[in-house]
Amino acid sequence: MRHIALVTLVVDDYDEAIRFYIEALGFRLVEDAPRPDGSRWVVVAADDQGSALLLARAKGDEQSARVGDQTGGRVGFFLHTDDFARDHARMLAAGVTFLEEPRHEPYGSVAVFQDLYGNRWDLLQPAG
């Protein structure tokens, strides 16, 4: 069996990113380990299904320029839920910025939100 285990998300600061993903989005901290070069190996996950985000602090101007715009302004990340209304309300209460009102499409309930750096995400409860 094969699966995508990690996707790197370039961030400005480890601790502020951890706080956002844990407190605002309800993720869990899987790992936070120092590395010999002074960086950290920081992994957060929304569930126990196997895929997770590697939060990597930007190194240098080129990487710093990508923080918050890793997908050119497109929605690049998709957070599935089994209860859209519950998670939407919890995220709003935690200060998450939604860029639109919830929509009910043939494929499910969805709303675009942004993370603390401006990366766009879909909160999505698939239909059926």
C-alpha positions in Angstrom: 0.0 0.0 0.0 1.2 3.5 -0.8 -0.1 6.9 0.4 1.1 10.5 0.7 2.4 10.7 4.2 3.5 14.4 4.5 3.0 17.6 2.6 5.3 20.5 3.5 3.8 23.8 4.4 6.3 26.7 4.6 5.7 28.9 7.6 7.2 32.0 9.2 7.4 30.7 12.7 7.0 27.2 14.1 5.3 28.1 17.4 2.7 30.4 15.8 1.9 27.8 13.2 1.6 25.1 15.7 -0.8 27.2 17.8 -3.0 28.0 14.7 -3.2 24.4 13.5 -3.9 23.0 17.0 -6.1 25.7 18.5 -7.9 27.1 15.5 -8.2 24.1 13.3 -8.2 21.4 15.9 -5.3 19.4 14.5 -3.0 17.4 16.9 0.8 17.8 17.2 2.3 14.5 16.0 6.0 15.5 16.4 8.1 18.5 17.3 11.8 17.5 17.3 14.9 19.6 17.1 17.3 19.0 14.1 21.1 19.4 14.1 20.9 22.5 11.8 18.8 24.4 14.3 15.5 23.8 12.5 12.7 21.6 13.9 10.8 18.6 12.5 7.2 19.7 13.2 4.3 17.5 12.1 0.6 18.2 12.6 -2.4 16.1 11.6 -6.1 16.5 11.4 -6.8 12.8 12.1 -5.2 9.4 12.3 -5.7 8.5 8.7 -2.0 8.8 7.8 -1.5 12.1 6.0 -0.1 15.1 7.8 1.5 18.5 7.3 5.2 19.1 7.9 5.5 22.7 9.1 8.8 24.0 7.7 10.2 27.4 8.7 11.2 29.4 5.6 14.9 29.7 5.0 16.0 32.6 2.9 14.2 35.2 0.8 13.0 32.8 -1.8 11.2 30.5 0.6 9.9 33.5 2.7 8.3 34.9 -0.4 6.3 31.7 -0.8 4.8 31.8 2.7 1.0 32.1 2.4 1.0 31.7 -1.4 2.3 28.2 -2.0 -0.4 27.5 -4.6 -0.5 30.8 -6.5 -3.8 32.0 -4.8 -5.7 28.8 -5.5 -7.2 26.6 -2.9 -4.4 24.1 -2.3 -5.5 22.3 0.9 -8.8 20.4 1.6 -10.0 19.7 5.1 -12.8 17.1 5.1 -15.3 16.9 7.9 -18.2 14.7 8.9 -20.0 17.7 10.4 -19.7 20.9 8.4 -21.8 23.1 10.7 -20.0 22.0 13.8 -16.5 22.6 12.4 -17.4 25.8 10.6 -18.9 27.3 13.9 -15.9 26.1 15.9 -13.4 27.6 13.5 -15.3 30.9 13.3 -15.3 31.1 17.1 -11.5 30.4 17.0 -11.0 33.4 14.7 -10.4 31.6 11.4 -11.1 33.8 8.4 -13.6 32.4 5.9 -13.5 34.1 2.5 -17.1 33.2 1.6 -20.3 32.0 3.1 -20.9 28.2 3.2 -22.1 26.8 -0.1 -24.1 23.6 -0.7 -22.9 22.1 -3.9 -23.8 18.7 -5.5 -20.4 17.4 -4.2 -21.0 18.6 -0.6 -21.0 21.6 1.8 -18.0 23.8 1.4 -16.5 27.1 2.4 -13.0 28.6 1.6 -11.0 29.7 4.5 -7.4 30.9 4.9 -4.7 29.8 7.3 -2.8 32.3 9.4 -0.5 33.0 6.5 -3.1 33.3 3.7 -3.0 29.9 2.2 -6.4 29.0 0.9 -8.2 25.9 2.2 -11.6 24.2 1.6 -13.6 23.1 4.6 -15.6 20.3 3.0 -18.2 17.8 4.0 -18.6 15.5 1.0 -22.1 14.7 -0.1 -23.5 11.3 0.8 
